[in-house]
Amino acid sequence: MDISIDFGITVTDIIKRDNGVLSHEMTLTKQDPDLCLLKDFLSEINFKTDVNLLAVTGGKHLNLGDEIESTKIIHVNEIDAVGEGAMHLSGLSNENPTIIVSAGSGTACILAQDGNYMHCSGTGVGGGTVLGLSKLLLNTTHPDEIAELAKAGNESGVDLILEDVVSGPIGELPSDTTAVNFGKISKIDSEISKQDIAAGIVNLVGQTAARIATSVATTFNAKEIVVVGRSPSFNGLKNSLEQAASIMGFSPHFPENGEYASALGALLVAEKNPSD
């Protein structure tokens, strides 16, 4: 059995490939990785007889050392893991430059070309921002509740859009393009619904990720953007990201199973280089 684990800030993903069959498990991250935690995650596994390959990435994976019960631990750089997994899931060619957006607790941008991966930009704004602002403003950190509120809301209830602040078009930008995130709140006295606040939070994060990704893609002459990670599971965030990217002429790819791209990529990298 081949196993890989991605120790994320919020969620830990575990991938197993047994006789060619791939399976995925996830659990909330509650502590830094150590050998005891690794044994807990894989309590049903006999490391001496069941494991062909064990790869780890993310978080403080280097804390685990080089082996567990005589099984070698292969450490995979997070950028390579995300890049390999994202490109595999996207099905895009490795030959042309592609920007991979890892939309997790924060947001990282990775340049992929010819099987090489380089971190090229990013922002601290991401899924963790959605949860943090939702706790402050909505008194919840439950992703499903936030998503439902955002779906029922409208970001224009909290955001200033172009038609609110200018008398005519600005270039090719649509009149409903966000001019100031949450800019309307200081200008109105009426109560604002939780739904509109949630929509505004999600829109802020999606637009920020898109603008960074499209700027980086333009810099590196990349025509494709691939978005992986758990943040796109907020439909509103995915929609905001798509809309903001479309203004710059991009149509991002959101591959299926992108939430565990890093864990999958760690497995693929380790299977290519089992001696590393």
N, C-alpha and C positions, 0 to 999 in steps of 0.2 A: 504494500500500500504506500502511495505517495501522499504526503500531507503538507499543507502550508497554512500558516496562521499570520493574519495581519492584525497587529495590535493597534487599533485606531483610538483616537482620543475619546470617542463616544461609544463606538461599537467595535467588538473584536469579531473578525470573520475567520472561519475555519473551512478549508477546502480539503476534501479527500478524493483521491482517484484510486479506485480499487477494481482491478480487472477491467480497466477501461471506462468504468462508470464514475462520473463526477457527482459529488454531493456537496452541499453547502449548509453550514450551520452558522448561527450568529448568537452573540450574547453581549450584554452591556458591559463596557469596560469599567471596572471598579477599582483596579489597582495596577501598579506597574508590573510587567511580566517578571516572573522568576520560575525556577524549576518546579516548585510546588504547584504553582498555578498551571503550568504546562501539563503536569500529571493530572490535575483536576479536569482540565479540558479534555484530556485523552485517557480518561480513567479506564476505558474498556480496551485500551491498546496495550499489547505487550511489545515494548520497544525493541526487544532483542529478536523477536520472531516475526512481528507483523509489519514493521516499517522498513521500506526500501529507501525512503528519502524523506527528510524533515526540513522544510524551509520556513524561515520566519522573516517578517518585515514589520515596519511601522513602530511607532512609539519608542520605547527603550528596549528594543529587541536584543541589543548587544549585552544587556544584563544577563542573558541566558547562557552565555559562555559558548563553548565549542561542542559539547556533547551532553547527552542524557542517557544514562544506562548503556553506555558504549555505542549509542546511535549518534552519528555526527549531526550537528545542527548547522544548516547552511543559512548564512545571513545574507539577505538580498537588500540592496539599497532601495529605499522607498521610491525614488524617481524611476529607477529601472522597472520596479514592480508595477507601478501604475501605468507606465508607458507600454510595457509589454502586454499587460492585461487589456488596456483600452484599445490598442491597435488590433489585438486578436479578436476582441468582441465586435469591433467596428467593421472588420472585413476590408478595410481600406488598404491600398498599396503602401508599402513602407518606403517607396522610392521618393515620393513627393513630400515636401515639408507639411506637417500637420501639427496643429496646436491641440493639446489635450488639456482639458479643464478638469481638474480633480476637485469636485464640489462636495467637500465634506464639512467638518466643523469650521474650517477656514477654506480658502480657495487657492489652489496652486495652478500655475500654467506651465506646461511641459512642451518643449519642442521635440517632435519625433521626426527622424529622417534616417533612412538606410539602417534601421535597427538600432540607432543610437538615440539616447534620450537626455535632454538637458533642461534643468529647471531654468525658466527664463523670466518668470514674473509671478505675481500672486497678490493676495490681499487677506487681511485678517477677517474680512467680512465673508460670512458663509452660513452654513446651517446652525452653527453655534450662536451666531448673531440672532438668527430667528428665534431660537430658544431663549436666549438671554433677554432680548427685548420683549418677548411674549410674557416672560415671567414678570418683568417690571410693569408692563402696560396692560396685560390681560390676565395676570395671575394664573398662568398655566404654562407648563413646559411639555404638555402631551402633544406629540406631533400630529396625531389624528384630529384632535380638537382644534389645533391651530389651522390645519388644512381645511377643515370644515368651515371655520369662521371666515377664513380668507376667501374660500369659494363663494360664500354668500355675500361677501363685501365688495366694495369698489374702491380702489386706491385713490380715485379722484375725490373721494370724500376727505382725504387728508393731504393729498399732493396738489401743488399748483402745476397746471399744465400750460403749454405755450399760449393757448388762446386766453388764459387768465391774465397773462402778464405782458403780451405784446400785441400790437395792433395789426400785424401782418405776418406772413410766413417767414421762417428763417431757413433759407436754402430749400432743401427738399424734405425737411422734417415735417411730419404730420402735425396738425394742430393739437392733437391729444398727447403729444410727446411730453414726458415729465420735464418740467422746468425746475422745480424744487421739491425734493422728497420731504414730505411732512410740512411743507411750507404753508399750507392752508390753515393749519391748526392755530397759529399765532394771530390769524386774521379774522377768526370767527369766534363767537361767544356760545353758540349752540353746542349741545352735547354731541359727541362723536361716538358712533356705534363701535362696539368691539369688532364687528365684522369688517368695517372699513379700516380700523387700525391694523387688524391682522393682514388685510390685503396690502396695506401700505408697507408693512414690515417685509412681507414676502417680495413685494415689488422692488423695494430698495435693494435687497440682497441679490435678486436676479439681475437687475440692471447693472449693478456694480460689477458682478462677475462677467457679464456680457461685454461691458465696455473695456475692461482690462483685456479680456480674451481677444476681442476684435482688434484692439490696438497692437497687441503682440503679434497677432496673425499678420497684420499689415506690415509690421516691421520686418518679419522674417519671410514675407512673400508666401505665406501659407494660404491655400485656398480652402482648406477644410478645418473644421473645429469639431472635436469629439468631446462630449461631456459625460463624465462618469462620477460615481459617488452617490451618496444617499440624498443630498439636498434636492435633486430634481424630482424626488418622489413627492415633494410639494408641487402639485400641478400648477398652482399660481406662480411659483418660482420658475418652473420650467417655461411657462408661457411668457413671463416677463423677460426671461433670458432670451427666448426665441425672438420676441418682438424687438428688443433692443439690438440684438445681433443683426436682424433683418435690415435695420436702418443703414447699417454699414455694408450690406450686400452679402451677408453670410447666412447660411442655413445650417445650424449645428446638428450634428448627429447625436442621438441619445440611445446608445446600444442597449439591447435587452441584457439584464443582469449586470449593468454597470455599477451597481452598488457594491459588488465584490470584485471589481476589476483588480485592485491591488493584491488581494489574496491569490487570485487566479494568476496574475502576472508573476508573483513570487514563485508559484509552482512551476510555471513555464520556464522561467529563467533558470531555476534550480535543475529542472529536467534536462535543459540544454547543457548545463555546466555542473554535473553532479559532484565533481572533484573540488569545486570552489569552497 
